[in-house]
Amino acid sequence: MESCFLTLQSRISAFRKSDIYPVISSEFCLGRNPYDIFCAVVEGGARVVQLREKNWNKGRLHDLACRCRSVANRYGVLIIIDDHLDVALAAHADGVHLGQEDLPIAEARKIAPELLIGSSTHNLPEIESAHRDGTGYLNIGPIFATQTKTVGMPPLGVDFLREMVPHVSVPFSVMGGIKARHIPELIAAGAQTVAMVTEITQAENPAEKVRELRKLWK
């Protein structure tokens, strides 16, 4: 099934309007099915969701993404696949999120010109490089200490975010150890979209958690 977003510009526009950005990994779902978590967060109002499965084979990730596609279309939600450009294309996802050691942004753009390509960045040189290479959106982090991903660096902090915002000319998200209590401070520092893992995926009711978090923007 094709995405309800047919062009890069429509995907960028949808990302710009997003607030909460749930990142779903089965290892952080408390034994629950990631598909069920996906359905819950889009019901709660999330408009962009990343599927991040570091330990799954591509076939299994592809099957999950395909199941999620019809639900995403019903709610008008962007699906982003972590790391795997081929899976994103095969499953008709809307984007791929690339780390510093993944396929270079410029090469990914040649292969998938209409895909929303996100880039993990941790400092100003990486932010500037991602801009030059044509990233569709940036993720800046880790803002706080995180247990969901090995990053090999200390937290950047809110002051770093505040300093970086003037250098960012594309949509961006922030990530890393973020809890509900941090969101007002992040918004005040210039954050547009906040990516979260366990605060959402380990909530007793992920749909209600997303609803509660989205109210912090109002």
Steps between C-alpha positions, in 0.01 A plus 500: 500500500633843404533785747238772521795741467618487140775763487798612704345843550180353641708292739710795612185705553347223712818468707504876567153470653595214734555534872553159663713254301470150651787264424388139534745218577362163602763466775348802675133403468480293820433184301214652305474478122656807333213502250255545788713782639504662155123486478470650847731796441335601173162474669641733763586760238864442404561614143842346444623164634834328460540123492842421645592133525876460538481125556240390244571370153378715213220264403340524840535879508351521152198296607443728800530814289254365243246422773542851638459667159124459471451630854730795431306590187173495690635752751729701268820394676860493375688171543877529537725192486821509699823417311362296208435693179409184310234404753359852498461489122362146485243565772392838357609680814533878492856529616818347629703613799876475451775510759850631447625152406212411267465563127601863426209738460606612152511141374165417659350807333617376157326167558182637656441863398145516642580333831528710816857440615579574863846527649626453855729789598697567815695820432514803271731343234258207461206738475677705232601187309144364506372829358753491217411139417129573470348357817123525527507539877752488783493329834713669766605296802542350744366797694495304826653168606329208327488126560335407168801547275878491536624837378848518655472865601374710791157665479498823300262688727236766438754783472660322203160469335435870549834581336438269204148612405618807302720271289215268398303580185308173461241337727660333802427281796678458831555172678677327786372433851207739461211474744174691518643742756771609253270597214407858609869585538583348161221691329623822660850422366364470145414131465236432236456124517592276793595137439440260789536128558426353842290789631244390239567135417514394865197701607207299630281669239716631212206669326408698808867580566532652153186707559640629830837585348349686205315732739837640609523686169171683560 
